[in-house]
Structures are given as C-alpha cells and as structure tokens.
Amino acid sequence: MSQEKVDRYKKEKAHRKQTVKKEKLQNVFRKCAVGLVVLLLGFWIGYSAYGSYASSRPKEEVEIDYTALTDFSEKLDEAAEDGK
C-alpha cells in the first residue's frame, strides 16, 4: 500500500464511529420520510375512494310538511284580529 492509502485508511478508521453513527441516523431519517410519504399516499387514496363512493350513491330527498306551521300561523293571525 502506498503511504497515501495508509493515511486515508487511518483517517477513515479514526472517524469510523462517527461515520457509522451518521449513516444510521440518515437511514432512520430516510425510513421515517418514506413511511410518512406512504402513510399520506394511503390516506389520500382512501379519501379519494370514499369520495368517489359517496358521490355515486343516490342522494336522499327529504320532503317537509309545513301544514302544521301554516295552520298555527293562520290561527295566530285570527286570534290577533279577534283581539283588536
């Protein structure tokens, strides 16, 4: 080995713990980032699928009967006219 290679090896060996620690930290960060992206993608796909499902379902129509309210209003008007 040339002296340059020996020096490079010694320098690498001296900083090996720091380098391994840094690589492990980068791997954890990378795994967290990929996990977050997968989680968000899954949520988005689920939300879109539910939206498509909900929009394809028939809408319920509700009919409101106002006859009781109308009758009550008419009776109030009649009572107000009788009171005058």
Summary of the structure (lengths in Angstrom):
residues: 84
radius of gyration: 37.7
end to end distance: 118.5
largest distance: 118.5
contacts: 138
relative contact order: 0.04
helix: 83%
strand: 0%
